[in-house]
Structures are given as C-alpha cells and as structure tokens.
Amino acid sequence: MTHLTVSIENPDMLRDIKKAIMMIRGVVSVKAEKTKPNATTIAAIEEARSGKAIHCGPFENYKKMVANLDDV
C-alpha cells in the first residue's frame, strides 16, 4: 500500500478535504494527525521570537550572506 501525505493550512477545511479524498477510486482510508515541531524547529522559533534573527534586507543581500557561509 502507498501512503500520501497532504498538509493543510486551514484546519476548518479538513472535513471537506477528507470527504473529497475518499471519493477517489482506490482510496481505502483517510486519517488526520496533528504534527508537532521537532526540537530544532522549536529552538529556531524561540530564537526568532527573542530577536536573535538575522535581517538581510533585500533578497540580494541574503544571497550574498548565504554565499559567504562557506567561509565560516
């Protein structure tokens, strides 16, 4: 059996999306699970919330900064 993962931004749409998927021939079940972010993601979110984020300005500045990470 093959599994398909679908990420939904708006949980209010979950019931309708589940119904629509069940209408597809060959689908045997649809189940919803909430996922929790891992420890690395949680740490990154907290770092950003505390103001420890890097602000690059224009996208060109970001690309230059990332290109220089090889030097670190």
C-alpha positions in Angstrom: 0.0 0.0 0.0 1.2 3.5 -0.8 0.7 6.4 1.6 0.2 10.1 0.6 0.7 12.9 3.0 -1.3 16.1 2.5 -0.5 19.2 4.6 -3.5 21.5 5.2 -3.0 25.1 6.3 -6.6 25.7 7.4 -8.0 23.0 9.7 -11.5 24.2 9.1 -11.3 22.6 5.6 -10.3 19.2 7.0 -13.7 17.5 6.9 -14.4 18.6 3.3 -10.9 17.6 2.1 -11.3 14.1 3.8 -14.6 13.6 2.0 -13.2 14.7 -1.3 -10.2 12.3 -1.0 -12.5 9.4 0.0 -14.3 9.9 -3.3 -11.2 9.0 -5.3 -11.3 5.4 -6.6 -8.8 3.2 -4.7 -8.6 5.3 -1.5 -9.2 2.9 1.4 -8.9 5.3 4.4 -8.2 8.9 5.3 -6.8 9.8 8.8 -5.8 13.1 10.3 -2.9 13.6 12.6 -1.6 16.8 14.2 2.2 17.0 14.0 4.4 18.7 16.5 7.6 20.5 15.5 10.9 18.9 16.5 13.3 20.3 19.0 15.4 22.1 16.3 12.4 23.8 14.9 11.2 24.9 18.4 14.6 26.3 19.2 14.7 28.2 15.9 11.2 29.7 16.5 12.2 30.8 20.0 15.4 32.3 18.7 13.5 34.3 16.1 10.9 35.4 18.7 13.7 36.7 21.1 15.1 38.9 18.3 18.2 36.8 17.6 17.3 36.7 13.9 19.5 38.0 11.1 17.9 40.7 9.0 19.3 40.9 5.5 17.2 43.5 3.9 16.8 42.9 0.1 17.0 39.3 -1.2 20.3 40.1 -3.0 21.9 40.8 0.5 20.6 37.4 1.7 22.1 35.6 -1.3 25.4 37.3 -0.6 25.4 36.3 3.0 24.5 32.7 2.3 27.2 32.5 -0.3 29.7 33.6 2.3 28.7 30.8 4.8 31.2 28.5 3.2 33.9 30.8 4.6 32.7 30.2 8.2 
